[in-house]
Amino acid sequence: RLLTLKLFWLSGYSKLALGDSLWANGTALGSHFLTQPLPTPLAPRLHTLLRSCLCLQKAASFGSIVVELLAPVIAIWQLRLCRLLGFSLILFLMAAIAASGSYGFFNLLA
């Protein structure tokens, strides 16, 4: 559990701490789907969808950061319901990442 906390929380933290303007203004996913290593057939469709609706693009960008920062913390609480919620959010994020791009076996390791 602590490794999951460290991996995901630091991923979300680094997006904010580095001061990247794309993550700060919520437009990072607008270019992400075209610049990732091995995009799936779904990636260009997601790119088009997010480019056409700025509010959806911002919601997806900020939503991924929120999940990366909060879900690992929720997942290490002692209450079983909190652990299930935290890991469900992480699983949803990982499934979305796997559906939109292939990172080899990284998704399986995480």
Secondary structure by P-SEA (a helix, b strand, c coil): caaaaaaaaaaaaaaaaacccccccccccccccccccccccaaaaaaaaaaacaaaaaaaaaaaaaaaccaaaaaacccaaaaaaaaaaaaaaaaaaaaccccccccccc
